[in-house]
C-alpha cells in the first residue's frame, strides 16, 4: 500500500471477511431499519401530546402508546439481529486475520524475532485483531445508527415547526463543526503516537520488572531505569499536549450540545410572541423532548469517529507485519556438497541502521574445522554467525555452504544441516523430554536420555521431581541459566547436525556449571564444523582458526600463535584478558 494512497479500511476488512462480507452489509441494513423504527415512536409521542393539549379523547392515547412500545421492542429485536450478523462477521475477520498473521510470521526471517520484536508481534496478533473485532461487531452497527438518526431527526425537527427546528439546529451545527475539527488527519497521527507510546511503555515496563532483581542487588533506586522513567514522562507530556489540543473543540462541542435547551427557550419566545395557542404549546413540549436526541446522535458520531481511528491504527499495524518480506524459500533445493562454509564479500546493514553491522567480510571454513569469532562487543560477531544460517539475507555478497548459496538451499534442508546454541536459547513450558525432542520428534526416550547424558545434564535430571518428565517452569521448577543452556546443548546433540554454531555464555554464576557447559560443548562439537562466538579468550586458544572482528570488518585471522606473533588487535585483547585473570587471582 503506497503512502499517498488513502487507507481503505473497509476494503481490507471485507478481504479478511471473505465469504462472510455480506453479513456486514446485512448487519448494516438491520441497524438502519432499527434506527428508523426507533424514531417513529416520537411521532406517536407527538400525537399523545396533541391529544392532551387539544383535549381530544384520552382513549386514543392508549393506542398511540402501544404502537410506540411495539415499535421500540421491534427496533430492539432488529438491532439484535444486526449485532448477530456483525458479530459472526467480526469473529470470522479476527480468526482470518490471526491465521494470516501466523502463516506470515512463520515465513519471516528469524532475525525479526529479537527480544523487542516478539513482544511487538504478540501485541499485534492479540490486541490489534481484537480491536478490529470490536469495531466490526459493535461500531459498524453503531455507526449506521449514528448516520441514519440525524437524518431522521432532521425530518422530525423540521416537519412540525420549521422555525423552532431551525433555532434548535444552531447549537447542533456549531457542535458538529467542533466535532469535525477533533477528527481528521492530525488526530489520526495523534492516535498513532498514543498507540506507539503505549507500546514502548509496555515493553519498558517489562524490562523494568525483569531488571528489579539487579536494581535491588546493587542497591539502586527506580531512577536507574532512566528509559522507563523518560518513557512515562514522555507519555505524560504527550497526554497534556493532546488534552490542550482538544481543549477548545471539546469545550465548544460540550457547550453546544448542552446549550440546546437554552435555544429552545429562545425558540419558545419567538413562536409565542403573538400569543400562546395550543399548537405552539404542543410543538414546544414536543421539541423539549426531541432536541436532546440530537445531542445523543452527535455524541455517538463523535465516538464512532474515535473507534474508527483506533481501527485504522490497528489495521495498519497488522499490515506492517504482512508487508515484511519473507525469506524466499526453495526455488531450488540443492544439497550442500560438504559442510564447509565460504563467505564472499558479505555486507549486512540492519533496517534503519546508519552503518553496516558486517562490512565486506570474506572467509572460508573447511569442513570439520573449529573456528572462533572474537572481537569487541558490537563488532558484528553475532550478526555474522546469524547471517551464515540465514537469519537474514545478506545486503550484498554471498554465503555458501558446501559450495551452494544458502539462498538455493530450502529452509528445511538448511535447518537440518545446522544447530545453534545461543545464550538465550529458549526452553518452552513443556517437559524436559519434549524440549529436547523438539530437535528430532521421532527420537526415542533412550536417545533423548543419551543426549542429555552427553550434554552433562544428568545432575539436573536427578534433582528434579519427575526426572525428564518434569515440566520446566511448573510449580517452582527453576533451572539456572547454565542449566538451561546445557538442556539446549542436549537438544543440539540429539539433532546431530554437521554444522554447529555456539554462542559462548558470557557469565556463569558457579564454576561447576561452567566446567560442565564446556565439557558439553566439547562433546557436541566432535567431528563437526564449529563456529563459536567467543566472548572470553580462554576458550579459543585451541581453535583451528580465529577470526577477529572489529567494527563490522574482519581484521585478522589465524591460529592463536599466529595472531599472537602478529601483535595486532587479538594480541592486545589477549594481553588484557590475561591481565584481568591475574588481577582476579591476585585479588
Ligand atoms: P557482537 O555479537 O560482536 O556483540 P552484534 O553482531 O550483536 O555484535 O552487533 C553488531 C552491530 O549491529 C552493533 O552495532 C549492534 O548495535 C548492531 N545490531 C545488532 N542487532 C541489531 C538489530 N536487531 N537491529 C539493529 N542493529 C543491531
Boltz pocket constraint, residues with backbone or C-beta under 6 A from the ligand:
constraints:
  - pocket:
      binder: B
      contacts: [[A, 111], [A, 114], [A, 350], [A, 351], [A, 353], [A, 356], [A, 357], [A, 375], [A, 376], [A, 377], [A, 378], [A, 379], [A, 380], [A, 381], [A, 382], [A, 383], [A, 384]]
      max_distance: 6.0
